[in-house]
Amino acid sequence: MKRDEEILKKTTVTTSVFASEEMLKSAPVDTIPQHSTTPEIAYQMVKDETYAQTLPRLNLATFVTTYMDPYATKLMNDAIAINYIDETEYPRIALMCAKCINIVANLWNSPEQAKWKAGALGIGSSEACMLGGVAAWQRWKNRRIAQKKPYDKPNFVISSAYQVVWEKFAQLWQIEMRTIPLTPEKLTMCPEDVIAHCDENTICVVPIQGVTWTGLNDDVKAINDALDKYNQKTGYDIPIHVDAASGGFILPFLEPEREWDFRLKWVLSISTSGHKYGLVYPGLGWVVWKDKKYLPNEMSFSVNYLGADITQVGLNFSRPAAQILGQYYQFIRLGFDGYKAIQHSSMEIAKYLHQQIGKMKPFVNYSNEVHNPLFIWEMNKEYGKKAKWTLYDLQDKLKQNGWMVPAYTMPANIEETIVMRIVVRQGFSRDMADQLLTDIAAAVNELDKLQYPTPSRIALESKVKIKGTVYTHTGKG
């Protein structure tokens, strides 16, 4: 009997994966398995857990990079064991990071004359936003202390279409978030509304380039000009932090003439996401200040327990170095022209989809123009009155063909508006766009044949009835 068990055990680890005993068992849920297994079996079990998912290139909901070439992937895999923070062991990685910060800063027209620009690495644009916000808060606090004024009621001004990191920032640092509502007439944050929300306790204004909800850009130049007049009139020094998570790697290549960056007087910091249109696998973010003097000393922390004095700016400490190699590789591999070509391709396909979807009878585009390779649309007002389905049903239909195209409600003040969004990234071709349009048309045709309202339609109508209003779509072009 014992000999039979030994033979069975030996057979299990030497025969094919799907003939093994482990594949007859469920994957672990609550406790670690008692015995080891082969890497082939472990790999297959983990791989199988992700099998029934949308293919990354068909996921038009995410902003995150889903394709890098084999050389970039190899470089990043080679660096998977490198901890960026250990600069004594990996000094060349630290230098490479500083080079990336220089390149990003100069893309944004940094005026800083120092050899190494003032910036920091982040685990995505969320950390980069946090660092930009903390710097603004600390500068304001120090200024208030010097003026012997209270500093217990800081606030910042931002559009209601903010990314959730700003809500986290407000909550974690106990800073009032003054949001400017969007309306059908005001699709982005307007300068006059910005000024109306500012006072002596405003640490910064946060315009967005590539709004997550809509794909639109706040007019940073107009906001800067309005702030300049306001600051001169009041004696305040309210700066701008630009959240350019998406637009930071789009505008320098496709609209270099647009003034939204360090060319503007009050723009003191900018953050972006390297793992979005920076074309690097997640997670990677960058934040850059106009000059080192705008990066408070209180944000730099030093330790000596890694073999030397190491000073860094960041909310995290240990972090992967692979994304730094990936970003530097992309800068070298693609160059300015390569980035421009890729972003242009994404933008042209986004414009094509925007045009074609706008022509479909059930839909109307949220805005007339596409400013970034993403856009949203809603149901046509008249069509929506008769339809027995909603955009949530269209999302489900498309998911059956592998597409992930999200449907969601807009932020406060226009939360009854339901929209769908497409994000076009590297790896999405014109042919794939045509396939998507064909699948949308087929799904609409099928939904239009419904005799009875779908559950989402019934729920929507019930919600509207409770509120005592009539459900309509804005129907703007």
Secondary structure as UniProt FT lines:
FT   HELIX           2..14
FT   HELIX           17..19
FT   HELIX           22..24
FT   HELIX           39..49
FT   TURN            50..52
FT   HELIX           56..58
FT   HELIX           70..78
FT   TURN            79..81
FT   TURN            84..85
FT   TURN            87..89
FT   HELIX           91..107
FT   TURN            108..109
FT   STRAND          119..122
FT   HELIX           125..146
FT   TURN            147..148
FT   STRAND          155..159
FT   TURN            160..161
FT   HELIX           164..173
FT   STRAND          176..180
FT   HELIX           191..197
FT   TURN            200..201
FT   STRAND          202..206
FT   STRAND          208..209
FT   TURN            212..214
FT   HELIX           220..234
FT   STRAND          240..243
FT   TURN            245..246
FT   HELIX           247..249
FT   HELIX           251..254
FT   TURN            256..257
FT   TURN            262..263
FT   TURN            265..266
FT   STRAND          267..273
FT   TURN            274..278
FT   STRAND          285..289
FT   HELIX           292..294
FT   HELIX           297..299
FT   STRAND          301..303
FT   TURN            305..306
FT   STRAND          310..312
FT   HELIX           322..359
FT   TURN            361..362
FT   STRAND          363..365
FT   STRAND          374..379
FT   HELIX           381..386
FT   HELIX           391..400
FT   TURN            401..402
FT   STRAND          407..409
FT   TURN            412..413
FT   TURN            415..416
FT   STRAND          418..423
FT   TURN            426..427
FT   HELIX           430..448
FT   HELIX           455..467
//
